[in-house]
């Protein structure tokens, strides 16, 4: 057995050096963050590996938007699956709005009167929805013909002028899957056009073939789950048609005992064929706004 190396903080210590010391400690949350950085680096350096990222939770209100864009811009991501809420928050920032610092004990009745929506201690203006509706209304003609959700989102990304998650996926031609797009502000704003008599043909099942093909046509797959929910399961089910993931990282604060996907440990996926029995994997039980910046900063330095 290895010794637990005590974490020493020196002046001018870099994030990568800190994470390396986390790894050397080898235990508890710090040890898992160090292990996650190693696994992420290994899957990036493995040229036989396709990398799937699933992102759920209030990541943009939580300040992780630039980190997600940076990861997407680095040419390492083969598939990005996220929620409609994440893309709505991303699009709002691309249209010039900001998320604001609040407090979880603010008066919600007063916030409602003032036109603010609260995500724990982060706030957004209701006007974001108006700006998204205008963007979709002004460009509705681009959504012609039969489209997959990925194709719909790429077309939407093509008319976004500012740096964003959705624009980066369009420009980099990263398959962007959002099976729950109707469950979001973007979905609502598309619906607002439909009730006015406009039509759109987005096939919700067609993306399944593409993500399964990507998982099938590669010797190895690696997964990074930021949060859980629908993005995690959408990737997980595609891996059942392949060998399962060779590398896995999950960042979550959910518990496994209730049986939900968001808290299910990665090793549970072995029983489903979603994770290889000899895979390198780790569950990081931590707020993603803490864990992801540490992991990505360390990996970025190593690369």
N, C-alpha and C positions, 0 to 999 in steps of 0.2 A: 504493500500500500504506500502511496505517495504521501508526503507531509503536506499539511495545509500551509501554504506560504502566506505569511502575514502581509497585508496590503499596506505598502508604504507610499506616502504622498510626498513627492519632492517638488521643489519650486520649478515652475515651467513644465510640469508634466503634461504630455500630450494626451488626447483622448485615447489614441491607439495604445499608448504605453499603459494607461490606466486599465483599459480592457484586457491587455495582456497580463496585468497583475491580478485582475479579476480571475482570469483563466488559471493562473498559477495558484490562486487560493483554492480553486477547484470545487468549492462547495456552495450550497445555498444559492441565492439569487445571483450573486456576483459570478459564481462559477458557471451558472447557466448562461449568463450574458456572454462570458468569454467563450464558452463552447459554441454558442449560436454564431458568433462572429467567425469562428473557425469553420463551421459547417457552411455558412454562406459563402465564405471565400473558396472553400473546396468545390462547391457546386458551380461557382462561376468559372473556376479554372478548369473544370472537367468539360472538355470540348464535346463529349458525347451526351451532355446533359441539357435538357430543355428546362427553363426556369419558369415556374408558375407562381404568380403572386396574387393572393386574395386579400383584399383590404376592406374592412368593415369598421363601423364605429365612428365617432365624431373626430375624425383625423384632421380635417381641414379646420373646424372650429378649435381644435386642440393644438394648432400650430405646426402640423406636419406636412403641409402642402408642398413647400419647397423641397423637402427631403424626398417626397414621393416623386416629384418632377425630376429631381436629380438622379434618382435611381432609374427612372424611365429613360432619361436622356443618355445614360451610360452604356447603352447597347448591350445590356445583359439580360433583359426581360423578354421572354418569348410569348407570355400570356399574362394579361392583367385583368382580373375579375374584381369588380367592386359593386357597391350599392348605388342606387339612384340618388340617395341622400348625399353621398360623397361627391358625386358629379354635380349635383345641384349647388352645394357649397363651393366647389371649385369654380363652377361657371359664374357664380355670384362675384367671386373675387376677380375673375377675368374681366368682368363687366364694370369693375371699378369700385366695388363695395369691399368693406373690411369686416372681419369679425371683431367684436369688442370685448374687452375684459369686464366681467361683471362679478356677481357673487351668488352663491347658491341660495342665499337667504333673502334675495331681493323680492320685492312685492310684485308678484306675477300679474295681479290685476292692473297695477299701474304700468307695468311693462306692456301689457296688451293695449292699454289706452294710448301709449306712446308709439306703438307700432314696432315693438321689439319682441323677438322670439328668443327664449332662453334654452341653451343646451348646457345644463348644470351651471357652470360659472362663466360661460361664454355666451355672447349675445349676437344676434344678427337682425338686420332690419327687414321688415316685411317687404320693403321696396325692391328687394332682390328678386322677388317673384314677378313683379311688374317688368323689370328689366329683362328677365328670361323670357317672359311672354312676348315682349316686343321683338326680341332676337328671333324667336321661333316664328312669329307671325310675319316678320319682314323677309324671312328666308324660306318660307314654307314650300316654295316651288322646287327647292332642291331635293325634297323627299319624294321623288317620282319613282314609279315602278315598285316591284316587289323587293323589299329590303330585309336583311337580317337586322337584329338589334345592333350588332357590331357595325354594319354598314350605315345604319341610321346615325350612330354616334360618330363615326368617321366623318359623315357629311356635316353633322353639327360642328364637329371640331374644325372643319375646313373654313367655316365662316367666323370662328372665334379669332379675334385679332391679337389678343394678349397671351403671354406665356401661361400655360395651364396644363393640367393633367390631360384633359380631353384633346387639346390641340397637339400636345406632344405625342399622344398615341396615334393621332391622325398623321402627323408628319413623319413619325418613325415607322408607321405601318405596323404598330404593335396591336395584335388582336385584343380589342377591348370588349369584354363581355359584361353585360349588366342585366341578368335575367329578370331582375325586379324593377326595371326602369319605370313601369307604370306606378310603382309605389314610391313616388318622389315628386318634388316640385317640377322637374322636367316633364314627368308624365302628366301632371295636372295641366301644365301649360299647353301640351300637345292636345289634351282632351278639350281644352277651351276652344281650340280651333275646330275640332271635330263637331262640337255642338253648334258651331256656326255654319256647318254644311260642308266643310272641307273634308277630304279623305286622305288616308295614308294606309299603306299596306306593309306592315312590319310583322314578319313571321317569327313568333316567339320560340319556336322549336328548332329553327334552322341552324342556330349557333351550336347546338349540341353536336351535330355532325363534325363541325370544324374543330371544336375543342377536343373531341374524342380522337379525331384523326391526328391532331398534334401530339396528344399523349401516346398514341399507338405507334406513330412513325419515328420513334426515337429510342435508342438503347437504354437511356437513363432519363429520369425526370426528377426535378427538385422542387420543393414547395416552400414558400414562406407565407404563413398565414398571420396577418396583422388583424387581430380580432378573429371572429368566427362567422357564424351565421350563414347566410346564403352564399357569399363568395367562397367560403371554405368548402361547403358541401358541393357546390357546382364543380369545383376542381376535383374534389375527392371522388365524385361519382364517375368522372371521366377517366380517372386512374384505374378504376375497376376493369376497364377494357384493355389495360396495358399490364406491364409487370408490377405496377405500383411504384411509389416514389423511392428513389435511392438515397435522397437527402430530404430532411424535413425540419422546419423551424416553425414553432407556433408561439405567438405572443398573445397571452390572454389573461384576464383576471377572473374568468368564469370558473366555476367548480364543476367537477365531473359527476358528483353524486346524483344530480337531477336527471342525468342522461341526455342532456342536450348536446348538439354538435359543437357549440361554441366552447364548452368546457371539456369536451372529450379529449383525453390525452392522445397524442399521435400514435402510441403503441396500440390503441384500440383499433386503428385502421388496418393493422396487420391481419386481424380476423376477417376483414372485408376484402383483402387483397389490394388495399389502397396504399399500403406501405410495405416495402420489402422487409422480410424478417431480419436481414442483416444490414438494414439501412442505418446511416448516420442521422440521428435525430435528437431534438431536445425541445422540451416544453418550457418556455420562459413565462413564469407567472409574475407578470408585471404590467403596469400601465404602459401602453404603447408609446405614449409621449415621452417616457423615460427611456425605455428599452431600445426603440428603433433608432433614435439619434446616436446612441452609444454604439450599437452594432454597425450601423452604416458608416459612421465616421471611422471606426477601426478598419472595416473592410476596405473603404476607399483609400486609406493610407497604405494598406498592404498592396492594393492593386497598382 
